[in-house]
């Protein structure tokens, strides 16, 4: 069973999912790029990832 969660890093939201089978958190890479680049625009973060 997975648990969907919102985590915060430097007061910014980062989407995450808990994988109970593997006991690991999986984080959304596009959200992390936004935190590191201090960018709020999802489209710009997505283009950076591409």
N, C-alpha and C positions, 0 to 999 in steps of 0.2 A: 504494500500500500504506500502511496506517495502522499506527502504533505506539502502543499504549496504555501509559500511564505514570502513576506516582504522583509528584506533586511535593509539596514541603513549603514552607509559608509560615508563619512564626512557630511552627514545630514542629507544624503541623497538616497533615493530608493534603488534597491537592487533586487530584482526578482530571483527567487530561489525555490528549489524543489528538493525535499528530503527523500532520498531513495532508501527505504527501510531495508530492502533486501541486501544492499551493499554497505549500509551504514555510512552514507556519504551525502553531502550537500552538493547540488549542482546549481551553479549560478549562471545567469544570463550574461553572455559575453558582451552584447551590445550595451547593456546597462553599465557594465564595468568600464567599457571604453568611454562612456559618457562621464563617469566619475573621474577617471584619470585625465580626460581632456577638459573637464569642467564645462561640458556642453550639455544643454538641456534638450536640444533638438534631436529627436529619435532618428529622423531621416539622415542627418549629418553623421550621426554615430553609426548608422547602418552602412552608409557609403564608405566610411573609414574602414569598417570591417571587411567590406568587399575588396 
